[in-house]
Amino acid sequence: MSKRFSIRRWALAVLLAMPLAVPHAVSAANDAAPGVVKQQSKLYIVQMSDQPVVAYSGGIAGLKATKPTRGQKINPLSNDVVKYADYLTAKHDAALRGVGGAKKAYSYKFSFNGFAAELSDAQAEALKSMPGVVAVSKDEMRTMDTSSTPAFLGLSAPGGLWSTLSGNASGNPIIAKGANSGGAGEGVVVGIVDSGIWPENPSFSDRDATGKLVYQQLPGWHGKCTPGEGFSGSSCNQKLIAAQWYGEGFGGEAHIIATVRDQQ
């Protein structure tokens, strides 16, 4: 397995500007191949009671409301959003200190308030009874239900969402804007959590068959194309508008690369 492939395999999240409203989807690896030991996750997902950024309507001294009004978007760089997000992160860290400390993988602040951390069973139980904690759930490995999500959800069937929104007859959501799409889902940003991205695939091109640019930069977009081994910032375009690693749940970048190399 090449280094180039390894980074594409583990670049775990992308955002696409696409002509289809596809729901958020999460997939996980199938059963491990013979002789390959599955990683036993020590992660727990902890949900906190404070409102996330997109829902916070005020009420905490010194912290203005961050909930956007109808038709507005969240600006993650605004001072009010940054201050409230920092407040939530501090609450996450305080909760972890309250059970003796632990390795935190991520803090979630915008649409969900909580964090992921490596906890012992005793720490997880202690968190469940801590004020401000709503739920503590152990991370689990899941297998895919399908590799054909639009058909699985009935989106491409006659009378489904794709045809209702004037999509093309093939029901294929991965097509260039203007290529007989009928404008279905125009302007929708799709977030995908998956095992990797290969931006050279024509499905992710922002140009039509003639080479004409058919996607435009989104006003107010703050997403980033995070570079890594074999994946540069130029791998994104006007359709593949952001990409980011989420490898801490697998032990971090160093552990992932070492695991991939061990399996070569």
Secondary structure as UniProt FT lines:
FT   HELIX           3..10
FT   STRAND          13..18
FT   STRAND          25..26
FT   TURN            34..35
FT   STRAND          43..48
FT   HELIX           53..55
FT   TURN            61..62
FT   TURN            70..71
FT   TURN            76..77
FT   HELIX           79..97
FT   TURN            98..100
FT   STRAND          103..108
FT   STRAND          114..118
FT   HELIX           121..128
FT   TURN            131..132
FT   STRAND          133..138
FT   HELIX           149..152
FT   TURN            153..154
FT   TURN            158..159
FT   HELIX           161..164
FT   TURN            165..166
FT   TURN            169..170
FT   TURN            177..178
FT   TURN            182..187
FT   STRAND          188..193
FT   TURN            199..200
FT   HELIX           202..204
FT   TURN            209..210
FT   TURN            219..220
FT   TURN            229..230
FT   HELIX           233..235
FT   STRAND          240..244
FT   HELIX           248..250
FT   HELIX           253..262
//
